[in-house]
Amino acid sequence: MISPVHSTSTRPYLIRALYEWCTDNGFTPYVAVLVDETVKVPREYVNNGEIVLNISFDATSNLNLSNDFIEFKARFAGVARDIMVPMGRVIAIYARENGQGMSFPVVDGSQPQAATSTTPNSTEIPPGQTRPHHGLSLARSEPQQQNHEDKDPPPTSPSTKRPKLKRVK
């Protein structure tokens, strides 16, 4: 039996599954990446230590979603660039058209990726709440009214609207 400490990360499997879901439904898959020295991207497009990359079939060449890296070639301002992103630096994958996707915890560089917990933060969140995550938050498509006088607002009934992934700068 493999212990959780020695099992492989679920992150690459979930990223591949959501990539496939996006492409099957005609959506454009985007990944948000927390940039450090291990990430190979054009630094001039990095904003606040993050970059969002279009990983659709039309935007990439030789896309490889392995267990360790996302690798592909893409054009930035007409110049072909090699892109390499360690899976542990991907903080979200989502569909551009509707914001549906999943965010992930950041993997501490001092730990091997397989030894970390990668339980994702799914888009299913309690009504009226948002969950910020390194510049990303999951937000409802309708604004929730808040009563600033009460410390604890009364519980609301579940909404039929699905939450959306919204980039917060």
N, C-alpha and C positions, 0 to 999 in steps of 0.2 A: 504494500500500500504506500502511495506517495503522500508525504505529509504536505500541508499547505505551504510550508517554508520552501520546499524543493520543487513545487509544481511550477509550470510555466505561467506567465502572465496571461490574463484574459484579454488585456487591452488590444493586442493585434487581431485577435479573433473578432472582437466586437467592432473594431474599425473596419475590417474586411466585410463583416455582415452589413454594417450601415452603409458602406460604400456600394455594396451590391443592391441594397434596398433603394438607395438614391437613384442609381442608374436604371434599375428595373421600373421605377415610377417616373422616369423622365426628369428627375431633379438633378441639380448640379451639386456634387459633393465638395464641401469646403472643409479644410482642417485648420484649426487655430493651433499655433505652435509657440511655446515659450522658448525663446532663443537664448542659447548660451554658446560656448566655444565648440560644442560637439555638433551643432546644427550647421549644415552647409546650405545657406540661402544668400541671396543678394542682400547685403547689409543695408543698402540704401532704401530698402522697402520695409525694414524693421521699424516698428513704432512702439515705443514704451516697452521694449524687450519682447514684443510679440510680432508675429506675422501670420496672416491668413492666406492660405494657398488653395487655389482652385485645383482639385485633383481629378477633374472630369477627363473622359477619354479625349475630348476635343482640345483640352488645354495642356495635355501632357503627351510625352512620348516615352516609351519603354517604362511605364509605371510598374513598380514592383512593391507590393505590400507584404513584406516578409515579417517574420516574428520579431526581428530586431530593428528594422529600418523601413521607412518609406523612401523610395528612391525613384527619381524620374528626371526627365529633361523637360524644360519649359522655356518659353520666350518671355523675357522681361524687356519692354521697350524695344522689341525686335531683335534682341540679342539672346541666343540660346544659352541656357545655363544648366549645369548639373545641380540637382537638388538632392540633399540627403538629410533626413530627419530621423533621429533615434525615436523609437516608439514611446519611450518614457517622457519625451518632450511634447507629445501631442496632448493638448489640454481639452480639445473638443473636435467632434466631427458632426457636421450638420448640413441640411439641405438649404441652399441659398434662397430658394423660392418661398419656403414656409418656415424656416428656422428650426424645424424639428431635427433632433439629433441627440447627442449625448456628450456630457463633459466628463473629464477624468481628473483624478487627483494628480498632482505633480509628483514624479518619482524623485526622491532624494538621490543626488549623484553619488553619495557615499555608500549606498546600498546597491547590491545587484538587483536588477529589475525583477527577476523571478522570485526574489525573497520578499517583495513588497506586496501589500494588499492593493489590488486594483479594482475594488468594487466601484463601479461607475456611479455617477450621479445621474439618474435617469431623468427624463423630462416630466415624470409624474411627481408633482409637488402638491402639497396641500393648497387649497384655494386661497387666494389673496396673499400668498407668500412668494418671495423670490429667493434664489440661492446664488449669491455672487461667487465667482470663481476666477480669480486672476484676470480681471477685465471682462469676464463673461458672466452673464446672469440669465437665469431662466425667468421669463416674465410672461404674464398672461396677456392675451391679445386685447383684452378689455381692461381699462384702468379700474382698480379696486378702490372704492371709497373708504377712507379711513377717518375715524373719529379721534381727533388728537386729544380730546379731553379725557378719554378712558385710557387707562394703562393697558388693559387687556380687552381688545375689541371682541364683541360677541362672535361665536363661530358662525360661519356662513354655510349655506348649502352648497354641495359640490356643483361646480360649473360644468356645462356640457362642452365648453370650449377647451381645446387642448393648449397647454402652455407652449410658448415659442422661445427659441434661443435668441437672445438679443445681445449684441455687442455693446458693452458699456465702456466709454473711454474716459 
